[in-house]
Amino acid sequence: MKVVVAIAAPAVPGAAEAVKQFGRTDVKVTGLSLPNMSKPYVHSGIVESIVLWNTRDLGYLTVYAAHALAEGLLRHDARNFQAGRLGTTRLNVDQVLLGAPFIFTKANIDQFDF
């Protein structure tokens, strides 16, 4: 085994802890998780990166879209939506899509506290 891909927030640190306890420096762990849960493992190098939506951007988009909807600026038949500092976001029928998930690495994980 060379990599573990975990698809739930607690699974990433759980798998990383197992890799650590078994002393397996040849196995990497990645997946969907929260920064605070994974920070120690990212800093130690067991986990190179995790992915998740950037909550600041998601919150911003939610408020921006709600305001646009209330003002009649968000049309049901539109394919795109101008979302302020986020630029153009896609619309899928009745969904406003944030886009690709954010990649947390050793270089940026300490900027997030959740």
ChimeraX commands (.cxc) that place a marker at each C-alpha (Angstrom):
marker #1 position 0.00,0.00,0.00 radius 0.5
marker #1 position 1.32,3.42,-0.97 radius 0.5
marker #1 position -1.59,5.76,-0.27 radius 0.5
marker #1 position -4.80,5.96,1.75 radius 0.5
marker #1 position -7.57,8.19,0.39 radius 0.5
marker #1 position -10.07,8.96,3.13 radius 0.5
marker #1 position -13.45,10.46,2.27 radius 0.5
marker #1 position -14.66,11.65,5.67 radius 0.5
marker #1 position -13.19,14.37,7.90 radius 0.5
marker #1 position -12.22,12.10,10.83 radius 0.5
marker #1 position -10.94,9.35,8.52 radius 0.5
marker #1 position -7.91,11.36,7.36 radius 0.5
marker #1 position -6.40,11.89,10.82 radius 0.5
marker #1 position -7.44,8.36,11.80 radius 0.5
marker #1 position -5.62,6.82,8.85 radius 0.5
marker #1 position -2.65,9.15,9.36 radius 0.5
marker #1 position -2.39,8.11,13.00 radius 0.5
marker #1 position -2.42,4.43,12.00 radius 0.5
marker #1 position 0.34,5.08,9.44 radius 0.5
marker #1 position 2.32,6.92,12.11 radius 0.5
marker #1 position 1.88,4.22,14.75 radius 0.5
marker #1 position 2.98,1.53,12.31 radius 0.5
marker #1 position 6.02,3.61,11.38 radius 0.5
marker #1 position 5.17,3.49,7.68 radius 0.5
marker #1 position 7.07,6.38,6.10 radius 0.5
marker #1 position 6.30,4.95,2.64 radius 0.5
marker #1 position 2.52,5.39,2.94 radius 0.5
marker #1 position 0.83,8.76,2.38 radius 0.5
marker #1 position -2.68,9.79,3.42 radius 0.5
marker #1 position -4.99,12.28,1.72 radius 0.5
marker #1 position -8.71,12.98,1.38 radius 0.5
marker #1 position -11.52,15.25,2.54 radius 0.5
marker #1 position -10.99,16.65,6.01 radius 0.5
marker #1 position -10.95,19.72,8.22 radius 0.5
marker #1 position -7.73,21.70,8.64 radius 0.5
marker #1 position -7.66,21.59,12.45 radius 0.5
marker #1 position -8.12,17.81,12.50 radius 0.5
marker #1 position -5.32,17.24,10.01 radius 0.5
marker #1 position -2.74,19.93,10.86 radius 0.5
marker #1 position -0.39,17.73,12.91 radius 0.5
marker #1 position -0.26,15.13,10.15 radius 0.5
marker #1 position 0.20,17.71,7.39 radius 0.5
marker #1 position 3.06,19.29,9.34 radius 0.5
marker #1 position 4.67,15.90,9.96 radius 0.5
marker #1 position 4.45,15.01,6.25 radius 0.5
marker #1 position 2.24,11.93,6.62 radius 0.5
marker #1 position -0.48,13.94,4.89 radius 0.5
marker #1 position 0.74,16.12,2.01 radius 0.5
marker #1 position -2.64,17.74,1.39 radius 0.5
marker #1 position -6.33,17.57,2.14 radius 0.5
marker #1 position -9.20,19.04,0.18 radius 0.5
marker #1 position -12.36,20.80,1.23 radius 0.5
marker #1 position -14.29,23.84,0.17 radius 0.5
marker #1 position -12.86,27.05,1.52 radius 0.5
marker #1 position -15.47,28.02,4.12 radius 0.5
marker #1 position -14.75,31.75,3.75 radius 0.5
marker #1 position -15.49,31.57,0.04 radius 0.5
marker #1 position -18.51,29.33,0.56 radius 0.5
marker #1 position -19.98,31.71,3.15 radius 0.5
marker #1 position -19.25,34.71,0.93 radius 0.5
marker #1 position -20.93,33.03,-2.05 radius 0.5
marker #1 position -23.96,32.05,0.03 radius 0.5
marker #1 position -24.55,35.61,1.26 radius 0.5
marker #1 position -23.81,37.12,-2.15 radius 0.5
marker #1 position -26.24,34.75,-3.90 radius 0.5
marker #1 position -28.95,35.28,-1.26 radius 0.5
marker #1 position -28.66,39.04,-1.65 radius 0.5
marker #1 position -28.77,38.78,-5.45 radius 0.5
marker #1 position -31.83,36.53,-5.24 radius 0.5
marker #1 position -33.59,38.97,-2.89 radius 0.5
marker #1 position -32.81,41.85,-5.28 radius 0.5
marker #1 position -34.04,39.90,-8.31 radius 0.5
marker #1 position -30.56,39.76,-9.84 radius 0.5
marker #1 position -30.21,35.97,-9.80 radius 0.5
marker #1 position -32.18,34.56,-12.71 radius 0.5
marker #1 position -33.37,30.96,-12.75 radius 0.5
marker #1 position -32.52,30.50,-16.44 radius 0.5
marker #1 position -28.96,31.89,-16.20 radius 0.5
marker #1 position -25.91,29.62,-16.63 radius 0.5
marker #1 position -23.43,31.88,-14.80 radius 0.5
marker #1 position -23.49,34.29,-11.91 radius 0.5
marker #1 position -21.10,37.16,-11.13 radius 0.5
marker #1 position -20.25,36.67,-7.47 radius 0.5
marker #1 position -18.17,39.70,-6.48 radius 0.5
marker #1 position -14.58,38.85,-5.54 radius 0.5
marker #1 position -15.15,35.21,-6.57 radius 0.5
marker #1 position -15.78,36.20,-10.16 radius 0.5
marker #1 position -17.99,34.08,-12.39 radius 0.5
marker #1 position -19.55,31.01,-10.81 radius 0.5
marker #1 position -21.62,28.35,-12.53 radius 0.5
marker #1 position -25.33,27.87,-12.06 radius 0.5
marker #1 position -26.92,24.44,-12.37 radius 0.5
marker #1 position -30.69,24.90,-12.48 radius 0.5
marker #1 position -31.30,25.98,-8.86 radius 0.5
marker #1 position -27.75,25.54,-7.54 radius 0.5
marker #1 position -24.96,28.11,-7.35 radius 0.5
marker #1 position -21.69,26.18,-7.60 radius 0.5
marker #1 position -18.59,27.37,-5.76 radius 0.5
marker #1 position -16.27,25.38,-7.98 radius 0.5
marker #1 position -13.24,23.26,-7.29 radius 0.5
marker #1 position -12.40,22.43,-3.68 radius 0.5
marker #1 position -9.58,24.18,-1.87 radius 0.5
marker #1 position -6.33,22.28,-1.34 radius 0.5
marker #1 position -4.84,22.64,2.13 radius 0.5
marker #1 position -1.07,22.05,2.35 radius 0.5
marker #1 position 1.74,22.69,4.80 radius 0.5
marker #1 position 2.15,26.11,3.18 radius 0.5
marker #1 position -1.40,27.34,3.92 radius 0.5
marker #1 position -3.11,25.12,6.52 radius 0.5
marker #1 position -2.22,27.35,9.49 radius 0.5
marker #1 position -4.23,30.20,7.95 radius 0.5
marker #1 position -7.45,28.29,8.76 radius 0.5
marker #1 position -9.01,27.67,12.16 radius 0.5
marker #1 position -11.91,25.25,11.78 radius 0.5
marker link #1:1,2 radius 0.2
marker link #1:2,3 radius 0.2
marker link #1:3,4 radius 0.2
marker link #1:4,5 radius 0.2
marker link #1:5,6 radius 0.2
marker link #1:6,7 radius 0.2
marker link #1:7,8 radius 0.2
marker link #1:8,9 radius 0.2
marker link #1:9,10 radius 0.2
marker link #1:10,11 radius 0.2
marker link #1:11,12 radius 0.2
marker link #1:12,13 radius 0.2
marker link #1:13,14 radius 0.2
marker link #1:14,15 radius 0.2
marker link #1:15,16 radius 0.2
marker link #1:16,17 radius 0.2
marker link #1:17,18 radius 0.2
marker link #1:18,19 radius 0.2
marker link #1:19,20 radius 0.2
marker link #1:20,21 radius 0.2
marker link #1:21,22 radius 0.2
marker link #1:22,23 radius 0.2
marker link #1:23,24 radius 0.2
marker link #1:24,25 radius 0.2
marker link #1:25,26 radius 0.2
marker link #1:26,27 radius 0.2
marker link #1:27,28 radius 0.2
marker link #1:28,29 radius 0.2
marker link #1:29,30 radius 0.2
marker link #1:30,31 radius 0.2
marker link #1:31,32 radius 0.2
marker link #1:32,33 radius 0.2
marker link #1:33,34 radius 0.2
marker link #1:34,35 radius 0.2
marker link #1:35,36 radius 0.2
marker link #1:36,37 radius 0.2
marker link #1:37,38 radius 0.2
marker link #1:38,39 radius 0.2
marker link #1:39,40 radius 0.2
marker link #1:40,41 radius 0.2
marker link #1:41,42 radius 0.2
marker link #1:42,43 radius 0.2
marker link #1:43,44 radius 0.2
marker link #1:44,45 radius 0.2
marker link #1:45,46 radius 0.2
marker link #1:46,47 radius 0.2
marker link #1:47,48 radius 0.2
marker link #1:48,49 radius 0.2
marker link #1:49,50 radius 0.2
marker link #1:50,51 radius 0.2
marker link #1:51,52 radius 0.2
marker link #1:52,53 radius 0.2
marker link #1:53,54 radius 0.2
marker link #1:54,55 radius 0.2
marker link #1:55,56 radius 0.2
marker link #1:56,57 radius 0.2
marker link #1:57,58 radius 0.2
marker link #1:58,59 radius 0.2
marker link #1:59,60 radius 0.2
marker link #1:60,61 radius 0.2
marker link #1:61,62 radius 0.2
marker link #1:62,63 radius 0.2
marker link #1:63,64 radius 0.2
marker link #1:64,65 radius 0.2
marker link #1:65,66 radius 0.2
marker link #1:66,67 radius 0.2
marker link #1:67,68 radius 0.2
marker link #1:68,69 radius 0.2
marker link #1:69,70 radius 0.2
marker link #1:70,71 radius 0.2
marker link #1:71,72 radius 0.2
marker link #1:72,73 radius 0.2
marker link #1:73,74 radius 0.2
marker link #1:74,75 radius 0.2
marker link #1:75,76 radius 0.2
marker link #1:76,77 radius 0.2
marker link #1:77,78 radius 0.2
marker link #1:78,79 radius 0.2
marker link #1:79,80 radius 0.2
marker link #1:80,81 radius 0.2
marker link #1:81,82 radius 0.2
marker link #1:82,83 radius 0.2
marker link #1:83,84 radius 0.2
marker link #1:84,85 radius 0.2
marker link #1:85,86 radius 0.2
marker link #1:86,87 radius 0.2
marker link #1:87,88 radius 0.2
marker link #1:88,89 radius 0.2
marker link #1:89,90 radius 0.2
marker link #1:90,91 radius 0.2
marker link #1:91,92 radius 0.2
marker link #1:92,93 radius 0.2
marker link #1:93,94 radius 0.2
marker link #1:94,95 radius 0.2
marker link #1:95,96 radius 0.2
marker link #1:96,97 radius 0.2
marker link #1:97,98 radius 0.2
marker link #1:98,99 radius 0.2
marker link #1:99,100 radius 0.2
marker link #1:100,101 radius 0.2
marker link #1:101,102 radius 0.2
marker link #1:102,103 radius 0.2
marker link #1:103,104 radius 0.2
marker link #1:104,105 radius 0.2
marker link #1:105,106 radius 0.2
marker link #1:106,107 radius 0.2
marker link #1:107,108 radius 0.2
marker link #1:108,109 radius 0.2
marker link #1:109,110 radius 0.2
marker link #1:110,111 radius 0.2
marker link #1:111,112 radius 0.2
marker link #1:112,113 radius 0.2
marker link #1:113,114 radius 0.2
view
